[in-house]
Amino acid sequence: MDHYKVLGLTKSASKEEIKQAFRKLAMEFHPDKHAHSSNQLKENATFKFKQVSEAYEILIDDRKRADYNIKCNNSEYCNQRSKYYYQNGYRDTYGYGYGYSRGGGGSASIVNKFEMVLRFMTTRAFLLNAALAGVLLGATYVIDAGGEALWKMQNSGKSFEEAMESVEKAKAFDDKR
């Protein structure tokens, strides 16, 4: 399902245009408006309302919209099945939707996995954690280098290992007494 076609919009539509199109179509297909219609008409209106709602949910959120635009360049993605949430769980609907590729394999699967890894690596949380890890590693190196420099200034001619050996010998000598 092409979310832009469902709302009657182009890919360059603004958020205001998306809101207006959604409001118009939601009023037209809202289940309450068709409460007294025939069952077939009611089901069709409910189905269309859910399509419109899903399209709005995806296109109004910048991250979801960008993800959809990336995935929708892959025509296989736009023709996959979708899941709608009902009170009792999920109900599968076919022919449109927002979801990850099922099966397939081959180079398209590798590209999809690469896109997922790239998207994960560019999330704010990942970047903040990577920056924190870099700061901690840098601080560890600075502290270690500073400790070595201090040791060399205070104990010229001896390595840390030699000093530790002499401390152990002194402890062993004290224990013998």
C-alpha positions in Angstrom: 0.0 0.0 0.0 1.3 3.4 -0.9 0.5 5.7 2.0 0.8 8.7 -0.2 -1.8 7.4 -2.6 -4.2 6.4 0.2 -4.2 10.0 1.4 -4.1 11.4 -2.2 -0.8 13.2 -1.7 2.6 13.4 -3.3 5.9 12.6 -1.6 6.6 16.3 -1.2 3.4 16.9 0.9 3.8 19.1 4.0 2.6 18.0 7.5 -0.3 20.4 7.1 -1.4 18.8 3.9 -1.1 15.4 5.5 -3.3 16.5 8.4 -5.9 18.1 6.1 -6.1 15.0 3.9 -6.3 12.7 6.9 -9.1 14.7 8.5 -11.1 14.8 5.2 -10.8 11.0 4.6 -11.2 10.1 8.3 -14.6 12.0 8.4 -15.6 10.2 5.2 -14.7 6.7 6.3 -15.2 6.9 10.0 -17.0 3.7 11.3 -19.5 5.7 13.3 -20.6 7.5 10.2 -21.4 4.1 8.7 -23.0 2.5 11.8 -26.4 2.2 10.1 -25.1 1.1 6.7 -25.1 -2.4 5.3 -22.5 -4.8 6.7 -20.4 -4.8 3.4 -20.4 -1.0 3.3 -19.5 -0.8 7.0 -16.6 -3.3 6.6 -15.3 -1.5 3.5 -15.4 1.9 5.3 -13.7 0.5 8.4 -11.0 -1.1 6.3 -10.5 2.2 4.4 -10.5 4.1 7.7 -7.7 1.8 9.0 -5.7 2.3 5.9 -6.0 6.1 6.2 -5.1 6.0 9.9 -2.0 3.9 9.2 -0.9 6.2 6.4 -1.4 9.2 8.6 0.5 7.6 11.5 3.5 6.8 9.3 3.6 10.1 7.3 3.1 12.5 10.1 6.0 11.2 12.1 9.3 12.4 10.6 11.3 9.2 11.5 8.6 6.8 10.4 8.1 8.8 7.2 11.9 8.7 6.4 12.0 5.0 7.1 8.9 4.4 4.9 10.4 6.5 2.1 13.6 4.5 2.2 11.8 1.2 2.3 9.2 2.2 -0.3 11.9 2.6 -2.9 12.0 -1.2 -2.7 8.8 -2.1 -4.5 8.6 -5.4 -2.6 8.2 -3.5 0.6 5.1 -1.5 -0.6 3.3 -4.7 -1.5 3.7 -6.6 1.8 1.1 -7.4 4.4 0.4 -5.2 7.3 -0.9 -5.8 10.8 -3.6 -3.7 12.4 -4.1 -3.6 16.1 -7.5 -4.4 17.4 -8.7 -4.7 21.0 -8.0 -8.5 20.9 -4.6 -8.3 19.2 -3.4 -8.1 15.7 -5.4 -9.0 12.5 -3.5 -9.6 9.3 -4.5 -7.7 6.2 -2.8 -8.3 2.9 -1.5 -6.2 0.1 -0.2 -3.2 1.9 1.4 -2.1 5.1 4.3 -1.2 7.2 6.6 -4.0 8.1 9.9 -5.6 7.5 10.7 -7.9 4.6 9.6 -11.5 5.0 11.8 -14.2 3.5 13.5 -13.5 0.2 17.2 -13.5 0.9 19.8 -12.7 -1.6 21.3 -9.2 -2.1 18.0 -7.4 -1.2 18.2 -9.1 2.3 21.8 -8.0 2.8 20.8 -4.4 1.8 17.9 -4.4 4.2 20.1 -5.7 7.0 22.7 -3.0 6.2 20.0 -0.4 6.2 18.8 -1.6 9.6 22.3 -1.6 11.1 22.9 1.9 9.6 19.7 3.2 11.0 20.6 1.8 14.4 24.0 3.2 14.3 22.7 6.7 13.6 20.1 6.8 16.4 20.7 9.4 19.1 21.0 6.8 21.9 23.6 4.8 20.0 25.6 7.9 19.2 25.5 9.2 22.8 26.6 5.8 24.1 29.4 5.6 21.5 30.5 9.1 22.6 30.4 8.2 26.3 32.5 5.0 25.6 35.0 7.1 23.7 35.3 9.6 26.5 35.7 6.8 29.1 38.4 5.0 26.9 40.2 8.4 26.4 40.1 9.1 30.2 41.4 5.7 30.9 44.4 6.2 28.6 45.1 9.7 30.0 45.0 8.4 33.6 47.3 5.5 32.7 49.8 7.7 30.8 49.7 10.2 33.7 50.4 7.5 36.2 53.4 6.2 34.2 54.8 9.7 33.9 54.4 10.3 37.6 56.1 7.0 38.4 59.0 7.9 36.2 59.4 11.3 37.7 59.4 10.0 41.3 61.3 6.7 40.8 63.9 7.2 38.1 65.8 4.1 37.1 63.2 1.6 38.4 60.4 0.1 36.6 57.1 -0.5 38.4 57.6 -4.3 38.2 61.0 -4.0 39.8 59.6 -1.8 42.6 56.8 -4.4 43.2 59.4 -7.2 43.5 61.4 -5.2 46.1 58.2 -4.6 48.0 57.4 -8.3 48.0 60.9 -9.1 49.2 60.6 -6.6 52.0 57.2 -8.2 53.1 58.8 -11.7 52.9 61.7 -10.5 55.0 59.4 -8.9 57.6 57.3 -12.1 57.8 60.4 -14.1 58.6 61.3 -12.0 61.6 
